[in-house]
Amino acid sequence: MPAPQRTQQYTVIVVSDHSQAVRKFRLLRRSVTNGAAALGALALVGLITGGHYFSLLGVGSENRVLKEENAQLRSQVLLVQEKVAHISATLDRVERFDAKLRTAVTQLQDPERNLAIGPVGKPDEPGIPGPGPAAQENLSALPSRLATLETEASRQESSLRELQEYFDDQKSLLASTPSLWPTRGWVTSDFGVRLDPYSAERLMHHGLDIATPRGQAIYAPSDGTVVFSGTEGGYGKVLVIDHGYGVKTRYGHLSEIFVKLGNQVKRGARVAAVGNTGRSTGPHLHYEVRVNGIPENPRKFILE
């Protein structure tokens, strides 16, 4: 018969420091192995649980950060929406002002004075309407809204640049328009058909005759350049100033001329003196305004 198998076991001896009896504990190997396995499993479960716990802590911390970032983003979105609303409202006011300026330009044009350069075309596309409350705009609509604002801003910039160029040109034109009386006196003969004082025939009088004492100062009615200074037949001593835009003024029967050919003169500058030279019946100024060589009634241009 085979020998009975001995059960493997471990003996644990416990010796006390106080001279107590020595104790012995016998543990089966299987129990020790099972206990060690149980402890290992328990440690593994603990490690897994701890790892999961710390992972949850990290996720929780990440969630808090994300919540804070989301709150900041919401605040920034609201701020952007408010700015978009403000810019849109500003552009709307600019467009209304642009329309008022263009209306004023249309009303200021005066064909009789030749001050009008021509109507300035208003863009056909309407302005974008003002936005509703910022809170009603969602985030997805912002890119489209910003693109619309950018387009509108570019259009307004172009429109205002056009107006600026127009007004700059008008400023130059107004500075060149003979809008002042060239001298003080009495108009003895107006622009138009009259009886010639020498021939008694009805002839066209191309200017104004302003009677005033000899030596009375004559002033430039607007900015310009002296293009003639000398004697010209029945006009006697003559001065001609070119004001640009096809406008020239002529001064006849002068006693003295104080400017020279090519001189630049400003509105109100003293340029000559009244006389009685040429075909004249007494001291006076013969004053003409010609546009592109055609005589015009000087009263059309005088604003005083």
Secondary structure, DSSP 8 states (H G I E B T S, - for coil): --------EEEEEE--TTS---EEEEEEHHHHHHHHHHHHHHHHHHHHHHHHHHHHHHHHHHHHHHHHHHHHHHHHHHHHHHHHHHHHHHHHHHHHHHHHHHHHHHHH--GGGT---------SS--------GGGS-GGGHHHHHHHHHHHHHHHHHHHHHHHHHHHHHHHHHHHS--S-SS-SEEEE-SEEEE-TTT--EEEE-SEEEE--TT-EEE-SS-EEEEEEEE-GGG-EEEEEEEETTEEEEEEEEEEE---TT-EE-TT-EEEEEB--SS-SSSEEEEEEEETTEEE-GGGT---
